[in-house]
Amino acid sequence: MNQESWKAVTPQYTEFDDVISNFESLPEVNFLDIQPRLKQALSTVAVTQGFNRILIVNSPDNAFYRTSIQRCLSSLVDKPVLSTESINISDLLGTYSCNETGEITGKTQGLIEKANDGFLIISANTLLANPTSWPIFKSIFLGQTFSPVSVTPKHIASQIPVHSCSLKLIVVGNRDQIADLDFLDEDLYRGIANYTEIEHDIAVTKQSIKQYLGYLSSLVKEFDLPSLSSEAIHRLMVAGARYSEDQRYMPIEPLWYLSIFQEARLNTNGVIIDERAIDKAIESKYQRESYLPERALSDILDGQVIIETQGECVGQVNGLTVIDVSGHPLSYGEPARISCVIHFGDGDISDVERKAELGGNLHAKGMMIMQAFVSSALKLEEPLPYSASVVFEQSYCEVDGDSATLAELCSFVSALSEYPINQQIAVTGAVDQFGRVQAVGGLNEKIEGFYRVCKHQGFTGKQGVIIPQTNLKHLALNKEVVASIKSNEFHIWSVETVDETIPIIMGKPFRGDDESSVIHKIAQRIETYEKHEHPLGIVERIKNWFV
């Protein structure tokens, strides 16, 4: 019944064991070799002639990456490669001083002169903080001459020095900064600059696994860290799959690895980092960041937030959300009680979150898709004689995204059919107009959030989560949840359609010839309404007074 085994909810990398066991003997792979787009772009800009002298690199905005790019470029060219964190106009152009007679008495070289015939690497944020410097930069790269800044403005030089330089500019910044730079100069990519980006992950295959592990080996040796055991590499790859949110991809962000390695080193003998040390580093990081999720859990356990993990209820389902708090590094999952009530009406589904201005556009889109699917499934020739009100209970902040569409649909058809929903099961997934269940984000956090609530309220052996089948490759659950699934204490069901979802959570088929199907029960209720439940209008009621 679509129930997944424990092996499906955590990455399996045993196929790479032969390569992993030879980790220490693998050839090293440096930062440039693991970044093919960056390598091609730097190789091109190194030999490019003409006006195309600027390279924009989409990268995390910190000195570590700019230094890495500087080293990479220096390995490709035998020319000056300078990096700066400041482009004060005097630092940029240089300065000169003169005496009362106009004779130049002193001169300092600016960054442009120092990098002549070479390369200058700067932060996009530095450019944005000094927008008046950009036109000067641009004119220089277009072949214009420039003059240093006079530090003796009261004295006029008899002959102002003029320079002409040939250099290339590497601008490094994140996507938002580059967007602002593009806004500053809309001609940026029109023959002046090229664009590339630093990749944050690599697809792990039998062909690429040696390159990936060689990159880890180069980090370990470059920063003089203990080597990694085979078990530690497996544990690290599981953490990497969770970080990239895909079992097939590993992050290649050096700072992410170094933060784990440096902390894991504290729990080693100084010779080798084992699985226990990696585990300890990851657990310690979570412990430091887990104040908010622990407080959210305590609110549920104290009954301040009502979440039921046992029993059945009509029109109520446990949805799953991911909470992101500004200034907090950890996203965490939290179950949300979604309810639906039905009343006589014109078939409209009232989205309470939207009406209260707490629902975003994507959430509203999901609600409309859900309504269209149910109307199609019922094959209605006229609007439903019932209206519905769907709400995220005890939600006091904005709700957006379409990941709750499947849960909202379940609550809606439960309220229409009056069939109860099993509260032991939580649901997440988007739905299209044909009833296909589509992938959503934050699966690991969502599942673990519901798991923690079930654990503290008491396991029944039948609790679990329904997820889209296309999300299976994104799972990298923590060890405790995997062990619980392995022992049949907690469960994961993957589904492709609404028709597969309803029998799991409601114990009834969604449609078909069976009279107990949800669609049949809803149709029966509509028919009963049309025959017996239609309330009299005001004219009919007035007529009855005189009968």
C-alpha positions, 0 to 999 in steps of 0.5 A, a space after each residue: 500500500 505504497 509504504 516505503 522501507 527504511 532504505 528509501 528514506 535515507 541515502 544508500 551509497 554502498 555502490 561507491 564502497 570500492 572507491 570510498 575504501 581507497 580515499 587516501 590514495 585518490 588523486 587530489 582535485 582542487 577548487 578549480 577542477 570541481 568548478 567546470 563553468 568557472 574554469 572555462 570562464 576564467 580561461 576565456 577571460 584570460 585570453 579575451 581581447 577587445 572591450 569584453 574585459 569584465 567577468 561577473 561571478 555569481 558566488 557567496 559574498 565573502 573573502 574566502 571565495 574571492 581568494 579562491 578565485 584569485 588563486 585559481 586565476 593565478 594558476 592559469 596566467 602569469 600576470 598580476 592578479 590583485 584582490 581588494 575589499 575597497 575601491 576608494 577613488 584614491 586607492 583606485 586611481 592613485 594619487 599625486 602631489 605638486 608644489 607651488 610651481 606645479 612640479 609633481 613632487 610625489 606619486 602613489 600607484 593606484 590599484 588600476 596601475 598595479 594590476 596593469 596588464 593583469 586582473 583586479 578582483 573586487 566584491 560586487 557589494 564594494 561596487 554597489 557601496 561606491 556607485 560613483 566609481 563604476 563609470 570610471 571603471 567602465 571608461 577605463 575598460 573601454 580604453 579611456 585614459 585617466 588621471 590620479 587624484 591630486 592630494 594638493 588641490 590648492 596647487 595645480 600641476 603644470 602637467 597633469 599625469 595621464 595613464 592608460 591601462 589594460 586590465 580585466 575586472 572580476 566582480 564577485 557577488 551573490 545573485 541579489 548583488 549582481 541584480 542590483 549591479 545590472 540595474 545600475 548599468 543595464 548595458 552590463 551584458 551588452 558586449 562589456 561583461 561575461 557571466 558565470 557562477 560557482 556551482 554549489 553541488 555535484 551530481 554523484 555518479 560512478 563516473 564523478 565519485 572519484 572527483 568528488 572524493 578527490 575534492 574532499 581529500 584536497 580540503 583535508 590536506 590543504 587545511 591539515 585535517 585528519 583523514 576520513 574513515 570510510 564510515 565517516 565519508 558515508 555519514 558525511 554524504 548523508 549529511 550532504 544529501 540532506 543539505 542539498 535536498 537531493 540524494 543524487 547531489 553532494 554540496 561542494 561548498 568548502 566552508 560547509 565541509 570545513 565547519 564540520 571537519 573542524 568541529 569533528 576534529 575535536 572528537 578525534 585522536 588527531 589521526 582520523 575522523 570517524 563516523 562518531 566524530 561527524 555525528 557529534 559535530 552535526 548533533 552539536 550544531 543542531 543543539 546550538 540552533 534548536 531553541 526555537 523548534 524545541 519551544 514550538 514542540 513544547 507548545 504542542 505538548 502543553 496543549 497550547 497548540 492543538 495537534 492530534 496524533 490519534 483517533 479520527 475526525 471529520 474535516 480535520 487533517 494534519 498538514 506539515 509546514 516548514 518554519 523559517 525565522 529571519 536571523 535564525 539559521 535553522 529551518 524546522 518542521 511543524 505540523 499544522 491542523 487544517 480544518 474544513 467545515 461545510 454549509 449550504 451555499 453556492 459551491 465556493 471554497 472560502 480560503 480563510 487565510 487569504 481573506 484574513 490576508 495571511 495567505 500568499 498567492 501560491 497558497 491561493 493558487 493551490 486552493 483554486 486548483 484543488 477546487 477545480 479537481 474536486 469539481 472535475 472528479 464529481 463531474 458536476 453539471 452545476 455548482 456544488 450546493 455546499 460552500 466550504 471554509 478551509 483554515 490553518 488552525 492556530 496560524 498567526 503568520 503568513 501561509 504561502 506555497 502550495 505544499 498543503 494542497 493535498 492536505 486541504 483537499 483531504 479535509 475538504 472531501 472528508 467534510 463533504 463525504 462525512 468520512 473521518 480522517 485518521 489523525 495518526 497520519 500527516 499529509 504533504 504534497 501539491 496537487 494539479 488539476 488532474 489529481 496528480 501529487 507533485 513534489 514539495 520542499 522541506 520534506 526532511 524537516 516536515 517529517 521530523 517535525 511530525 515524528 517528534 510530536 508523535 514520539 512525545 504524545 505516544 507512538 501507536 505503531 500506525 503513525 506516519 506521513 504521506 508524501 509525493 513519490 517524486 520526493 523520495 529522492 530528497 529524503 535524508 532523515 536523521 538516524 532516530 527517525 530511520 530507526 523508528 521506520 525500520 522497527 515499524 514504529 513510524 511509517 512513510 507512504 509515497 503516493 502519485 495521485 489523490 486516488 492513492 492518498 484517500 484510501 490510506 488516510 480515510 480507509 475508503 476508495 476515492 472513486 469507483 463503483 463501490 458505494 462506499 467510495 468517497 466520490 459516491 458518498 459525496 454524490 449521494 449527499 448532493 442528491 439527497 440535498 437536492 431532494 430533501 434538504 433544499 431550504 425554502 426561499 423567502 417567497 415560499 415561506 411567506 406563502 406557507 403562512 397563508 396555507 
